[in-house]
Amino acid sequence: MSHGHCGPALIPCYSGPMSGELSKAELRKQALARRALVTPEQRRTYAEHLAAEGLRLARARPGVKCVAAYWPLRDEADTFPLLRALSDAGFVTALPVVRAGKALQFRRWAPGDSLVKATFGLSEPEPTQEVMEPDVMFVPLAAFDRRGHRIGFGHGHFDATLEKARGSRPILAVGVAFSCQEIPLVPDEEHDQLLDFVITEDELLEFG
């Protein structure tokens, strides 16, 4: 990864002990602290980049009809330009819904549709919206490494969702992150689901 963005006024890089020496909770905390330092201008630029790269990825994969992303919380990368670009290009777009159990459900949602407040401070599509099975899923994360492993937010929703989906059909998992969220090594566990790509402001990383 290019480290040209690292500097006091720009996006900071990981600098600490080898990540294998730290717990997932500590690595998550450190990565989210770095992400919180990303400036509003960097966030706007990245949101536009994510929209262009995400649309290109969806178009490049044969048979993609439905693409799911997440509605950003706090200082997560803004996915609204991505969702708008996908919807304008004719893809069905969807957002996740937290239910009992760990696997997420996805409901159809397009820019302009209403949202309802849900658990964890999330915004979700109305309960009357059609349930979808996305072909591509843009996944939030706290940290990632160059093997395609991610650290999520400790709830296990996306791992469970990907495991369930991949048991029955092809689905592309694309991590959404700033370069400052990269760490040398994610302490992986047996149930972890690998990402297919990560889009940062610097690179499109492909795994597998």
Phi and psi in degrees as GROMACS dihedral restraints (atoms count N, CA, C in turn):
[ dihedral_restraints ]
;  ai    aj    ak    al  type     phi  dphi    fc
    3     4     5     6     1   -66.7    20    10
    4     5     6     7     1   134.5    20    10
    6     7     8     9     1  -106.7    20    10
    7     8     9    10     1    20.5    20    10
    9    10    11    12     1   -67.7    20    10
   10    11    12    13     1   -17.1    20    10
   12    13    14    15     1   -88.0    20    10
   13    14    15    16     1    -1.4    20    10
   15    16    17    18     1   -84.6    20    10
   16    17    18    19     1   130.4    20    10
   18    19    20    21     1   170.1    20    10
   19    20    21    22     1   164.2    20    10
   21    22    23    24     1   -61.0    20    10
   22    23    24    25     1   -31.1    20    10
   24    25    26    27     1   -97.0    20    10
   25    26    27    28     1    -3.3    20    10
   27    28    29    30     1  -119.1    20    10
   28    29    30    31     1  -156.6    20    10
   30    31    32    33     1   -79.3    20    10
   31    32    33    34     1   125.0    20    10
   33    34    35    36     1   -76.0    20    10
   34    35    36    37     1   152.9    20    10
   36    37    38    39     1  -100.2    20    10
   37    38    39    40     1   166.0    20    10
   39    40    41    42     1   -64.7    20    10
   40    41    42    43     1   130.5    20    10
   42    43    44    45     1  -145.8    20    10
   43    44    45    46     1   107.7    20    10
   45    46    47    48     1  -179.0    20    10
   46    47    48    49     1  -168.0    20    10
   48    49    50    51     1   -64.9    20    10
   49    50    51    52     1   162.3    20    10
   51    52    53    54     1   -51.4    20    10
   52    53    54    55     1   131.9    20    10
   54    55    56    57     1   -61.3    20    10
   55    56    57    58     1   -22.7    20    10
   57    58    59    60     1   -65.0    20    10
   58    59    60    61     1   -15.8    20    10
   60    61    62    63     1   -87.5    20    10
   61    62    63    64     1    -9.1    20    10
   63    64    65    66     1  -111.9    20    10
   64    65    66    67     1   155.0    20    10
   66    67    68    69     1   -75.3    20    10
   67    68    69    70     1   161.4    20    10
   69    70    71    72     1   -58.4    20    10
   70    71    72    73     1   -38.4    20    10
   72    73    74    75     1   -62.8    20    10
   73    74    75    76     1   -41.7    20    10
   75    76    77    78     1   -70.6    20    10
   76    77    78    79     1   -41.5    20    10
   78    79    80    81     1   -62.4    20    10
   79    80    81    82     1   -40.0    20    10
   81    82    83    84     1   -60.8    20    10
   82    83    84    85     1   -47.7    20    10
   84    85    86    87     1   -59.9    20    10
   85    86    87    88     1   -45.3    20    10
   87    88    89    90     1   -66.5    20    10
   88    89    90    91     1   -44.2    20    10
   90    91    92    93     1   -64.3    20    10
   91    92    93    94     1   -39.8    20    10
   93    94    95    96     1   -69.6    20    10
   94    95    96    97     1   -31.9    20    10
   96    97    98    99     1   -65.7    20    10
   97    98    99   100     1   -39.6    20    10
   99   100   101   102     1   -66.4    20    10
  100   101   102   103     1   -42.4    20    10
  102   103   104   105     1   -61.4    20    10
  103   104   105   106     1   -34.2    20    10
  105   106   107   108     1   -64.9    20    10
  106   107   108   109     1   -18.2    20    10
  108   109   110   111     1   -86.2    20    10
  109   110   111   112     1    -7.2    20    10
  111   112   113   114     1   -64.9    20    10
  112   113   114   115     1   133.4    20    10
  114   115   116   117     1   -78.4    20    10
  115   116   117   118     1   158.9    20    10
  117   118   119   120     1   -56.4    20    10
  118   119   120   121     1   -38.5    20    10
  120   121   122   123     1   -65.6    20    10
  121   122   123   124     1   -41.7    20    10
  123   124   125   126     1   -63.5    20    10
  124   125   126   127     1   -36.0    20    10
  126   127   128   129     1   -66.3    20    10
  127   128   129   130     1   -42.9    20    10
  129   130   131   132     1   -63.3    20    10
  130   131   132   133     1   -44.7    20    10
  132   133   134   135     1   -62.1    20    10
  133   134   135   136     1   -42.9    20    10
  135   136   137   138     1   -66.9    20    10
  136   137   138   139     1   -38.9    20    10
  138   139   140   141     1   -59.5    20    10
  139   140   141   142     1   -39.8    20    10
  141   142   143   144     1   -67.8    20    10
  142   143   144   145     1   -41.8    20    10
  144   145   146   147     1   -63.6    20    10
  145   146   147   148     1   -44.0    20    10
  147   148   149   150     1   -60.5    20    10
  148   149   150   151     1   -40.9    20    10
  150   151   152   153     1   -61.7    20    10
  151   152   153   154     1   -44.2    20    10
  153   154   155   156     1   -69.2    20    10
  154   155   156   157     1   -47.0    20    10
  156   157   158   159     1   -68.6    20    10
  157   158   159   160     1   -40.5    20    10
  159   160   161   162     1   -64.6    20    10
  160   161   162   163     1   -40.9    20    10
  162   163   164   165     1   -64.6    20    10
  163   164   165   166     1   -41.1    20    10
  165   166   167   168     1   -62.6    20    10
  166   167   168   169     1   -42.5    20    10
  168   169   170   171     1   -62.5    20    10
  169   170   171   172     1   -44.9    20    10
  171   172   173   174     1   -63.1    20    10
  172   173   174   175     1   -40.6    20    10
  174   175   176   177     1   -69.2    20    10
  175   176   177   178     1   -29.7    20    10
  177   178   179   180     1   -78.2    20    10
  178   179   180   181     1   -17.1    20    10
  180   181   182   183     1   -95.9    20    10
  181   182   183   184     1   120.5    20    10
  183   184   185   186     1   -61.6    20    10
  184   185   186   187     1   140.6    20    10
  186   187   188   189     1    80.5    20    10
  187   188   189   190     1     8.3    20    10
  189   190   191   192     1   -74.9    20    10
  190   191   192   193     1   123.9    20    10
  192   193   194   195     1  -114.4    20    10
  193   194   195   196     1   -42.9    20    10
  195   196   197   198     1  -118.7    20    10
  196   197   198   199     1   133.9    20    10
  198   199   200   201     1  -125.3    20    10
  199   200   201   202     1   130.3    20    10
  201   202   203   204     1  -109.1    20    10
  202   203   204   205     1   143.4    20    10
  204   205   206   207     1  -133.5    20    10
  205   206   207   208     1  -170.6    20    10
  207   208   209   210     1  -118.6    20    10
  208   209   210   211     1   157.2    20    10
  210   211   212   213     1   -91.1    20    10
  211   212   213   214     1   121.0    20    10
  213   214   215   216     1   -66.4    20    10
  214   215   216   217     1   141.1    20    10
  216   217   218   219     1  -109.8    20    10
  217   218   219   220     1   143.0    20    10
  219   220   221   222     1    48.0    20    10
  220   221   222   223     1  -117.9    20    10
  222   223   224   225     1  -104.4    20    10
  223   224   225   226     1    26.4    20    10
  225   226   227   228     1   -65.3    20    10
  226   227   228   229     1   153.2    20    10
  228   229   230   231     1   -58.3    20    10
  229   230   231   232     1   139.4    20    10
  231   232   233   234     1   -74.9    20    10
  232   233   234   235     1   120.0    20    10
  234   235   236   237     1  -100.2    20    10
  235   236   237   238     1    -0.5    20    10
  237   238   239   240     1   -62.8    20    10
  238   239   240   241     1   -45.2    20    10
  240   241   242   243     1   -59.5    20    10
  241   242   243   244     1   -35.3    20    10
  243   244   245   246     1   -63.4    20    10
  244   245   246   247     1   -49.2    20    10
  246   247   248   249     1   -61.2    20    10
  247   248   249   250     1   -40.2    20    10
  249   250   251   252     1   -65.4    20    10
  250   251   252   253     1   -43.9    20    10
  252   253   254   255     1   -62.7    20    10
  253   254   255   256     1   -42.7    20    10
  255   256   257   258     1   -64.5    20    10
  256   257   258   259     1   -45.3    20    10
  258   259   260   261     1   -63.7    20    10
  259   260   261   262     1   -43.5    20    10
  261   262   263   264     1   -63.3    20    10
  262   263   264   265     1   -28.5    20    10
  264   265   266   267     1   -84.2    20    10
  265   266   267   268     1    -0.8    20    10
  267   268   269   270     1    99.5    20    10
  268   269   270   271     1     3.1    20    10
  270   271   272   273     1   -79.8    20    10
  271   272   273   274     1   145.7    20    10
  273   274   275   276     1   -75.8    20    10
  274   275   276   277     1   130.3    20    10
  276   277   278   279     1  -112.1    20    10
  277   278   279   280     1   150.8    20    10
  279   280   281   282     1  -145.3    20    10
  280   281   282   283     1   157.3    20    10
  282   283   284   285     1  -124.2    20    10
  283   284   285   286     1   153.2    20    10
  285   286   287   288     1   -77.5    20    10
  286   287   288   289     1   153.2    20    10
  288   289   290   291     1  -128.5    20    10
  289   290   291   292     1   127.0    20    10
  291   292   293   294     1   -83.2    20    10
  292   293   294   295     1   128.2    20    10
  294   295   296   297     1  -127.4    20    10
  295   296   297   298     1  -177.2    20    10
  297   298   299   300     1   -61.9    20    10
  298   299   300   301     1   140.2    20    10
  300   301   302   303     1    87.8    20    10
  301   302   303   304     1   172.7    20    10
  303   304   305   306     1   -91.1    20    10
  304   305   306   307     1   -32.6    20    10
  306   307   308   309     1   -68.3    20    10
  307   308   309   310     1   135.6    20    10
  309   310   311   312     1   -82.3    20    10
  310   311   312   313     1   153.2    20    10
  312   313   314   315     1  -103.3    20    10
  313   314   315   316     1   153.4    20    10
  315   316   317   318     1  -119.0    20    10
  316   317   318   319     1   132.7    20    10
  318   319   320   321     1  -117.5    20    10
  319   320   321   322     1   145.2    20    10
  321   322   323   324     1   -59.9    20    10
  322   323   324   325     1   134.7    20    10
  324   325   326   327     1  -156.2    20    10
  325   326   327   328     1   135.7    20    10
  327   328   329   330     1  -129.7    20    10
  328   329   330   331     1   153.2    20    10
  330   331   332   333     1   -50.7    20    10
  331   332   333   334     1   130.1    20    10
  333   334   335   336     1   105.9    20    10
  334   335   336   337     1   -23.8    20    10
  336   337   338   339     1   -74.1    20    10
  337   338   339   340     1   154.2    20    10
  339   340   341   342     1   -78.4    20    10
  340   341   342   343     1   160.6    20    10
  342   343   344   345     1  -128.0    20    10
  343   344   345   346     1   155.2    20    10
  345   346   347   348     1  -120.7    20    10
  346   347   348   349     1   150.1    20    10
  348   349   350   351     1   -75.7    20    10
  349   350   351   352     1   143.4    20    10
  351   352   353   354     1  -139.9    20    10
  352   353   354   355     1  -168.1    20    10
  354   355   356   357     1   -64.6    20    10
  355   356   357   358     1   158.9    20    10
  357   358   359   360     1    62.4    20    10
  358   359   360   361     1    16.1    20    10
  360   361   362   363     1    75.8    20    10
  361   362   363   364     1    13.7    20    10
  363   364   365   366     1   -75.3    20    10
  364   365   366   367     1   157.2    20    10
  366   367   368   369     1  -111.4    20    10
  367   368   369   370     1   129.7    20    10
  369   370   371   372     1  -128.4    20    10
  370   371   372   373     1   156.4    20    10
  372   373   374   375     1   -61.9    20    10
  373   374   375   376     1   158.7    20    10
  375   376   377   378     1   -57.6    20    10
  376   377   378   379     1   146.5    20    10
  378   379   380   381     1   -60.1    20    10
  379   380   381   382     1   -20.5    20    10
  381   382   383   384     1   -80.6    20    10
  382   383   384   385     1    -9.2    20    10
  384   385   386   387     1   -72.0    20    10
  385   386   387   388     1   149.7    20    10
  387   388   389   390     1   -63.1    20    10
  388   389   390   391     1   136.5    20    10
  390   391   392   393     1   -78.2    20    10
  391   392   393   394     1   132.3    20    10
  393   394   395   396     1  -120.1    20    10
  394   395   396   397     1   159.4    20    10
  396   397   398   399     1  -117.7    20    10
  397   398   399   400     1    98.8    20    10
  399   400   401   402     1   -68.1    20    10
  400   401   402   403     1   148.9    20    10
  402   403   404   405     1   -90.6    20    10
  403   404   405   406     1   -27.1    20    10
  405   406   407   408     1  -132.1    20    10
  406   407   408   409     1   138.0    20    10
  408   409   410   411     1  -130.3    20    10
  409   410   411   412     1   120.6    20    10
  411   412   413   414     1   -89.4    20    10
  412   413   414   415     1   123.1    20    10
  414   415   416   417     1  -113.0    20    10
  415   416   417   418     1   129.2    20    10
  417   418   419   420     1   -75.2    20    10
  418   419   420   421     1   158.4    20    10
  420   421   422   423     1  -158.4    20    10
  421   422   423   424     1   160.4    20    10
  423   424   425   426     1   -91.9    20    10
  424   425   426   427     1   -40.9    20    10
  426   427   428   429     1  -151.7    20    10
  427   428   429   430     1   158.3    20    10
  429   430   431   432     1  -148.6    20    10
  430   431   432   433     1   161.8    20    10
  432   433   434   435     1  -125.5    20    10
  433   434   435   436     1   179.4    20    10
  435   436   437   438     1   -84.3    20    10
  436   437   438   439     1    11.0    20    10
  438   439   440   441     1   -99.0    20    10
  439   440   441   442     1    -6.7    20    10
  441   442   443   444     1    94.5    20    10
  442   443   444   445     1     8.6    20    10
  444   445   446   447     1   -86.0    20    10
  445   446   447   448     1   148.3    20    10
  447   448   449   450     1  -129.4    20    10
  448   449   450   451     1   155.6    20    10
  450   451   452   453     1  -108.3    20    10
  451   452   453   454     1   122.1    20    10
  453   454   455   456     1   -89.9    20    10
  454   455   456   457     1  -143.5    20    10
  456   457   458   459     1  -113.1    20    10
  457   458   459   460     1    16.5    20    10
  459   460   461   462     1    90.6    20    10
  460   461   462   463     1    -1.3    20    10
  462   463   464   465     1   -94.4    20    10
  463   464   465   466     1   -22.1    20    10
  465   466   467   468     1    80.3    20    10
  466   467   468   469     1     8.3    20    10
  468   469   470   471     1   -63.7    20    10
  469   470   471   472     1   -47.1    20    10
  471   472   473   474     1   -73.5    20    10
  472   473   474   475     1   -36.0    20    10
  474   475   476   477     1   -60.7    20    10
  475   476   477   478     1   -46.1    20    10
  477   478   479   480     1   -64.5    20    10
  478   479   480   481     1   -38.9    20    10
  480   481   482   483     1   -65.6    20    10
  481   482   483   484     1   -46.0    20    10
  483   484   485   486     1   -66.6    20    10
  484   485   486   487     1   -40.6    20    10
  486   487   488   489     1   -60.5    20    10
  487   488   489   490     1   -44.1    20    10
  489   490   491   492     1   -65.3    20    10
  490   491   492   493     1   -46.9    20    10
  492   493   494   495     1   -64.2    20    10
  493   494   495   496     1   -44.7    20    10
  495   496   497   498     1   -69.7    20    10
  496   497   498   499     1   -15.1    20    10
  498   499   500   501     1   -73.6    20    10
  499   500   501   502     1   -14.2    20    10
  501   502   503   504     1  -130.0    20    10
  502   503   504   505     1   -16.2    20    10
  504   505   506   507     1  -163.5    20    10
  505   506   507   508     1   163.3    20    10
  507   508   509   510     1   -73.6    20    10
  508   509   510   511     1   138.1    20    10
  510   511   512   513     1  -146.7    20    10
  511   512   513   514     1   138.3    20    10
  513   514   515   516     1   -98.4    20    10
  514   515   516   517     1   126.2    20    10
  516   517   518   519     1  -107.5    20    10
  517   518   519   520     1   119.8    20    10
  519   520   521   522     1  -117.3    20    10
  520   521   522   523     1   114.9    20    10
  522   523   524   525     1   -76.5    20    10
  523   524   525   526     1   142.9    20    10
  525   526   527   528     1  -115.0    20    10
  526   527   528   529     1   116.4    20    10
  528   529   530   531     1  -159.0    20    10
  529   530   531   532     1   154.9    20    10
  531   532   533   534     1   -83.9    20    10
  532   533   534   535     1   155.7    20    10
  534   535   536   537     1   -60.0    20    10
  535   536   537   538     1   -27.9    20    10
  537   538   539   540     1   -66.3    20    10
  538   539   540   541     1   -11.5    20    10
  540   541   542   543     1   -90.1    20    10
  541   542   543   544     1    -3.2    20    10
  543   544   545   546     1   -72.8    20    10
  544   545   546   547     1   138.1    20    10
  546   547   548   549     1  -127.4    20    10
  547   548   549   550     1   161.3    20    10
  549   550   551   552     1   -63.1    20    10
  550   551   552   553     1   -38.6    20    10
  552   553   554   555     1  -154.8    20    10
  553   554   555   556     1   122.0    20    10
  555   556   557   558     1   -83.5    20    10
  556   557   558   559     1   127.4    20    10
  558   559   560   561     1   -68.6    20    10
  559   560   561   562     1   100.5    20    10
  561   562   563   564     1   -89.3    20    10
  562   563   564   565     1   154.7    20    10
  564   565   566   567     1  -124.8    20    10
  565   566   567   568     1   165.6    20    10
  567   568   569   570     1   -59.7    20    10
  568   569   570   571     1   -34.6    20    10
  570   571   572   573     1   -82.4    20    10
  571   572   573   574     1    -6.6    20    10
  573   574   575   576     1   -63.9    20    10
  574   575   576   577     1   137.7    20    10
  576   577   578   579     1  -101.7    20    10
  577   578   579   580     1   129.4    20    10
  579   580   581   582     1   -76.7    20    10
  580   581   582   583     1   147.0    20    10
  582   583   584   585     1   -80.5    20    10
  583   584   585   586     1   153.0    20    10
  585   586   587   588     1   -89.1    20    10
  586   587   588   589     1   -33.4    20    10
  588   589   590   591     1  -145.4    20    10
  589   590   591   592     1   159.8    20    10
  591   592   593   594     1  -131.4    20    10
  592   593   594   595     1   133.0    20    10
  594   595   596   597     1  -105.4    20    10
  595   596   597   598     1   116.3    20    10
  597   598   599   600     1  -110.5    20    10
  598   599   600   601     1  -178.3    20    10
  600   601   602   603     1   -71.3    20    10
  601   602   603   604     1   -17.8    20    10
  603   604   605   606     1   -99.3    20    10
  604   605   606   607     1   -36.8    20    10
  606   607   608   609     1  -145.0    20    10
  607   608   609   610     1   158.9    20    10
  609   610   611   612     1  -109.8    20    10
  610   611   612   613     1   110.0    20    10
  612   613   614   615     1   -95.2    20    10
  613   614   615   616     1   129.9    20    10
  615   616   617   618     1  -115.1    20    10
  616   617   618   619     1   136.9    20    10
  618   619   620   621     1  -118.8    20    10
  619   620   621   622     1   162.4    20    10
